[in-house]
């Protein structure tokens, strides 16, 4: 049986938006030229937010903590601990290297954290407290000495108390009550801190994502991000209700979030299709979730698990759930995904909030060539080499000959001068035979 689509997306996937690019590019120029005053103007115009200071004070952080219940604070602390422990374990796998490649030639590398990280915590439809752990906590686990974090104000009270508490407890050194492009620009250009970011991390809307994209090269970024994606692979052992609820949970991110079921079971496929309307019913943003499913949802029926795995790898979805037997086979076979949720007992929501692995992940098929945010994004792997004079002779003769073959006489002469100094009167084979 060939691959069959029981439901196909009716809307095209997200593409580059020239209008968004033009708006963001102008804002970045304005803020670079106009400095903090330009940031303040955009904040007032776009968010209605004109505080005495964009820098959040310790008193405001304490006030946010007091506004939360003990249980909420404990839950945020738990999630932060999980993410930080996982990031620290990742960091521990990255060892500095020193090796003798040939007699007298020592080469190696060091993993060195960047000086300044800028972390963006979204605050549009929802309060994304968990994102603070993912970006700020991971940067701190990598050893970044200075982290500036931004999150949008919500009304006159500023940053949502849960997000502010999470940002502070994740280890942010400076917190700015700023959102959107103006926040990304402020971190990139060092406004309000005097310390321009080396790396920008954190999810956001299309304007935030475009600002990061346009700044890439001048600064590092975590991933090129688009709307949240979820894909579930299910065989006949799967529970259609759980699958439908999981797909609906990701559709609530917004009307352009793709949600896909790839299954080898017609029973599961038809069951999920029948259950999706009720799975989205009653959600606070049910209309957005319904539109996401109607416009971007797909159900793919495959004949074999090998075929299902190939279809999943072609989607290269941000999140992939496995609701199948023989879970180890799937874990060993699948290659393209942001993160993998193995078995019915886990779900994307766990990873989004409190499991430990990072939820800032590649979208739009970028999982074909990159993973998501991790401590390595905040580290530079810097190489070095050192050699004795004898090693310099051996390496240098080869380097000189290769340089002259390539026509790069200046390179060859940098070897010649060393040979004359270190081994006067000795014949060395500098000229290609």
N, C-alpha and C positions, 0 to 999 in steps of 0.2 A: 504494500500500500504506500503510495507517495505521501509526502507531507501534505496535510490538509489544514487549511485555515477555516475553523468554524466561526471565527470572528476576526475581522481585520480592522486596523485603525482606519478611520475615515478622514482624519486630518493629517496633514504633513507634519513631520517632526520639526523641532525648532531649527531655524537657520539663522545665519548672520543677518542682523537688522541694521541697515545702513543709517537709519534715523537714530537708533540707540547709539551707534558708534559716534556719530557726529555730535550728539548731545554730550556724551561722556568726554570726548576729546576736548570740546570747548570748556567744559567744567574743569578738567585737569589743567588746561592752559591758564584759565582764570585764577585757579587756586595757587598754581606755582608762581604766577606773576604777582598776585595780590596778597598772598600770604594768609595770615590768620584772619584778617579783616574779610577776605573773600570767603573763607570757610564760614564765618559768622553770618555773612549775607545769605549764602545758600542754605544754611541751617534755618534761618528765620523764614526765608521764602518757601522752602520745601517742607519743613517740619514744624513751622511755627514755634521754634525753640531758640530763645535768646537768653541764656543764663548769664549770670555775672561771670562765671567761669565754666568752661567746658570740662575742666579737670575735676573729677569726682573727689570729694574730700573724705577723710576717714569718718567724719561725723555722718555723712550720707551713707557710707557703707554700713556703719553700725545701725543706722535707722532702717536700712533695708533688711538687715538680719533680724531686727526686732519685729518687723512686719510679717515675718514668716513663722509658721508653726514649728515647734521642735521636730515634728516628724518630717516636715519638708526640708529643714536644714539637714537632718540626719540622712535623708534620701539623697540629697545633693552631695553630701560628703561621701556617701557610699559610692556613688557613681564616679566621683572624682578619684577616689581611691582605686577603683577598678581600672580606670583608664591610665592612671599614673603608674600603677604596678605593671600593667602590660607594656607601657612605653619604656619603663625602666628595664624590663626584661629584654625588650628589643635592643635597647642601648647596650646592654651587657654582651650581646652577641657580636657587637662591632669592635673588634680588637685592633689596636695599632699593630703595624707589621714592620719587621726588619728582617731582611734576608740577604745572604751573600750569594749574588747571582753568578759570580765567577771570582776566582781568587783576587782578593783585595777590593772588590766592588760591592759595597753595601748599599742596598736600596730599600725603600719602605714607604709607608704612608702613616699619617696621623688623621684621626677624626676630630675636627675642631668645630665647635658650635659657632654660629654666626653671632655677631655682637648684639644685634637688635632684631626682634621679631615683632611684627604688627599683626594682631589677631582680631578678626571681625566676628562679632557675635550677632546674628540676625535678631530682628525684633518686629517683624511685620505682622503676619497673621497670628503668630504664636510667640510665646516667650521661650527662646531656645536656650534654656539654662544648660542643657547637656553639651551644647557646642563649646561652652567655656572650657570644660574639661578636655575636650578633643583637641583644641588648638593651643590654649594657654598651658594646660597641664603637660601636653606633649613637648612643647617648646622648653618648658622648665626641666622635664626629664632628660632632654637632650643636652642641658647645661647652658642654655641661652641666658646671659647675665641680665639682660634688660628686655622686658616684654611690655609693649604698650597695647592696650585693648580698647576697642570701640564697640558700642552698642547703641542703637537708636533710642531717642527719648520716646516715651509713650505718654502723651499728654503733659500736663504741667509738673508731674512728679518725676520726670526723667526716666532713667533706665528701669525696667521692670525689676522689682526687688529680688526675685529668684535669680534672674540673670546677673544682677549686680553682686549678690552674695556669692554666686558660683565663680564669677570673674575674680573677685578678691581672694577667695579661698583656693583658686587654682594657681595663684601666684603672680597675677599681673602687677607690675611695678607702677604703672600709671594707667588709669582708666579714664577714657573720654566719653562723655555723653554726646555722641555724634553718630549719625547714620548715613547710609548711602555713599555716593561717590565722594562727598565731602569728607567722610571718615577715612576712606581708602587713601585719598589724596593727602590728608593731614598726616597719616602714618607714614606714607611713602616719602613725603617732603620734610618730615620732622617737625611739623608745626605743633606748638604747645609743649613740646618736650626738648626740642633742639637736637633730637637724635633720629635721623631718618632710618626707616626700617630697611634691613637687608633682605628679609623675606616677609611676604604677606600671606596669611592663611585665614581660612574660614569661609563658610558658604554665605550666599546672599542672593538678592534678586538679579535680574538681567543687567541692571546698571552697575551693580557691584561687581558682577562677574566680568563685564566689559571693561571696567576700570582696571581690574587686575590684569586682564589680557593686554590692554594697551601699555601698561607699565612693565610688563614682563620683559626682561633684558636689563632694564634699569634696576629692577629688584627681582628677586626670585619669588615664585608663587607656588602654592601647593598643587592645585590641579586646575585645568580648564573646566569649569563647572557649568552644567545646565540643569534643567528640571530633574527632580528626583525620579529614579527608575527602579522598578522591581520586577523580577521574573521568578516564577515558581515552576520547578520541575516536579511532576507528580506521576506516579504509576498507579496501578489499581489498588494499592494498599493505602492510598491517601484518603483523608477525610475531606470531602468537598466543602463542608461548612468552614473548617479551619482555613482551607485554601482561599475561599471567598472572602473571609474576614481579613486575612492577611493582605490580599490584593486591595481591598477597600481601604485598609489602614494606610497604604502608601498612596492611593489615589487622593486622599484628603490633603496631601501636600499642595495640590493646586490643579487647575483645569488642564494643564499641559504636561502632567506627569504620566509617562507611559507605564502601564501595568500589563504583564504578559503571563499567560499560562502555557507551558509546554508539557504535554502529557502523552503517555502511551495508552491511556484508558479513555475510551469514549464515555463510559459511565461517569468518570470524574469530570470530564470536559462538559458534558451536558448538565451535570449537577451544579457545577460552579456557575455556568451561564444562567441557570434558573435562580440561583441564590444571590447573585450580585446585587440586584435591586434592594433586597431586604438587608444585605450586609452594609449598604451605604445609608439606609434609612436611619434617621435620628442623629446622624453626625452633625456637629455644629456647622460645618461647611459642606453639608450633603450635596448641595447644588454643584459646587466645584468638583467634588469627588465623582459625582455622577457624570459630569461633563468629561472629566479625565477618562473615565472608563468608556464612555460612549465614543469619544473622539480618538483616544489613543490606546484603548485596551485591545488585546489580541488573545485568541485561543488557538493554539497550534496542536494538531493531533499527529503524532508520529507512530511509526510502525515498531521501531526498536529503541532500546535505550541508547545505542550508539548514535542513532539518528537524532534523538532528543538532545544528546550531549553536543552534537555538531551544531544543531539549531541554536542552542543556548550560547555556545562559543561565538557564533556569528552575531548574535545580539550584543554580546559583551556587556551585559547589564551592570549597572552600579551595584545592585543587590541581587543575589541569587539564593533562593531557598530550595532545599532538596527534601521532598516528601516521598521517599522511595525506600524500597528494600535495598540491601547490600550497599550501605552508605559509604563504605570504604572505597568501593569501585568508583563512585561519583567523585569523591574527594581526590582520588588519584587521576581521574580522567579529565575533569574540567580544567580549562586553562585561562579563560577570559572572563573575569568578573572583578568587581571592586572588592567585595567581601562575600564569603560563602557561609550560609547558615545550614548546617548539616543535621537533618532530622526534624521531625515535627515538634520536638521539645524546645526548639529555639525559633526565633523569628526576627525579622528586620527591626521590629520595635525594641527588642532587647538590645541589639547592637546600637541603635540610635540613642538609647538612653543610659544603659547601665552595665552592659556586659564587660566591656574592656577594650576590644579592638576599635580602631578609629572609625567614625562615621562620615568623615570628610573624604569622599571617594570620587573616582573618575566616572564621567557620564559621556553620552554621545559616542560610544564605542571606543573611548580612549583606554579602556581596560585591556585592549589588544596590546598596548605598549607600555602601560604604566600602572602602578598600584596607587593607593590612596595616601593620605597624610600619615606620616610616621616620624619617629625621631630622626631618621635619615634626612628628611627634608630640611631640618634645621642644622645639619652638619655639613661641613666641607671635608671631603677626603683629599688630603693634600699629600703629594708624593715628594720624596727627596732621594738624592743619591750622593754618595761619598766614596772616594776611592784612594788607594795608595798610588805612588808614582809608577810602580810596576803595572798596576791595573790601568792607569792612565795611558801607558805606552800601548798596551794590548788593545784597549778600546779605541784609543785615538787613531791608531793606524787604520783600523776599519772605517772609522768615521771620516778620516781624510780621503780615503779612496772612494767611499760612497759619495762624499760631497763633490769630488771632482767629476765623477760619472754624471752627477746631476748638474754640473756646471756652476756650483756654488763655491767659488774659489775662496771667498771670505771665510766660510765655515772651515774649509780645509786649513787655512793659515792659522786659525785658532788652535789647531792641533800642532802645526809645524812649530809654533813658538814654544810650546811646552816641550816638545821633543828636543829642541835645541838646548833648552834650559836644563831639563832633567837628565838628558843622556848625551852630553856633548861628545862628539867624535864617534858616536855609535851609529851604525847604519840602520835606518828604519825604513820600512816599505811604505812611503807616503804617496808615491806616484803609482797609479794603476798600471799593471803590466799589460 
